[in-house]
Amino acid sequence: MLKRLGEQTQYIIEWKNERKWQRHQSINLETKLNDTHALTSIVELKIAENIEEEVINEWSKEQ
């Protein structure tokens, strides 16, 4: 009986450790996703700024 109780306890400990690892991985992935979205927004902003600058330069040349 004690052996079975020990096995069950070990199983619970391993299960809890696996859940902690999964939560940690989930947090890491969420952080990476947020970083990727932030970088994408920065790149989109820079592209828009470059296009605006090109349009202004072309307009200035025509004037």
Steps between C-alpha positions, in 0.01 A plus 500: 500500500781743585669418171181583308455822699860594419441432129186713503684780680782483245247510217334811649838673543597422140159618375533830692853554364375434145218753547747760633724440196201530264389827662856633474514405130160660443618826661817493286299451182259778595792735567659413165167555325458841665859591402431393143184713485691797638778457243245464221336826608836676503584371152158605369549847647847533344365390160219756525751770596722409202206507260389835637852637458518372141163656418608834646829487304319419175248775564780748573673411171181566306453845655 
